[in-house]
Amino acid sequence: MTKFEQAIQQVNEGTLQAPSVNYQGKAVNYFAYQLSVHHFYLKLMAKGIGNRQIKLKDLKEYYGLKGKTASDVLIQFEALRERVLG
């Protein structure tokens, strides 16, 4: 089980409290927000644009993704995102 899946399970069980996220005055699922932000950063990395906020290694460890490049990981991440968000 990946760290991401563990976090979702812990929030569902009530052993972990996820931060609250609001968009235009409405509550947003924290994990949906997190997936969206990480998707944005992965798309930038796949185009060769680095950033200081997060590293590819961190995303691979957290979501349990495999691959050498951000482009390889992006394909797996998008499949994971579709599975989680539906």
N, C-alpha and C positions, 0 to 999 in steps of 0.2 A: 504494500500500500504506500503510495507516494505521500509526501508531506502535505500536498494540496488536499488529497483525499482524507488524510487524517484530520486536517483543520476543519473540513466540512463536517465530518463525522462528530468531532468534538463540539462544534457549534450546535449541531442537531441534538446531541446528548445533553447539552447545557454545561459542559465542563470547560468550555472556552467561550468568551464573549467577543464577538466580532465588532469592530468599530462601526458606528452608524455613518452612513453616507447619504447625503441629500442632494438632489438635483432639481432645480426649479421648485423648491419647497416640498418635494415628495421624497419619501424614503426609497432608497435603491438597495437591492441586495448587494452586500459587500463583495461577495465572490464574483458576481457579474461585473461589478466595477473593476475589480482586480484583474479579471480576465481581459477586459477591454483595454486597460492601461498597458498590460504586458503584451497584448497583441500589437498595440501601437509601437512599443519599443522594439519588438521583434521584427516588425516590418521595416523600421528604420535600419536595424542591424543587417537585415537581408540586403538592403541597398548599399551597405558599406558605411553607414553613418553611425558612429559610436556615440556613447553617452556616458555620463558619470553616475547616473542614478542606479543602473542595474547592469549586471554582466550576464553574458550568455551562459556561463557556467552556473550561475545562481538559478537562472530559469530552468535549465536542464535538470538540476538537482531537485528543485521544488516540485516540478511537474512530472518528473521521471521520463524525460525525453532523451532521445539518443540522436547523435549526428555530430559532424565536425563543424559544419557551417550553420549560420543563422537561417539560411534558405532551407537546409535539410530539416531543421528543428521547426521552422515556421509551418511546414506542411503537417507535421504531427500535432503541433499546437492548435492549428485551425480545426483539425478533426476532434481534438479534445474539447475545444470550445463549443463546437456544434453539439457534441454529446452532452455537455453539462448544461448549456443554455437552451438546447432543444430547437 
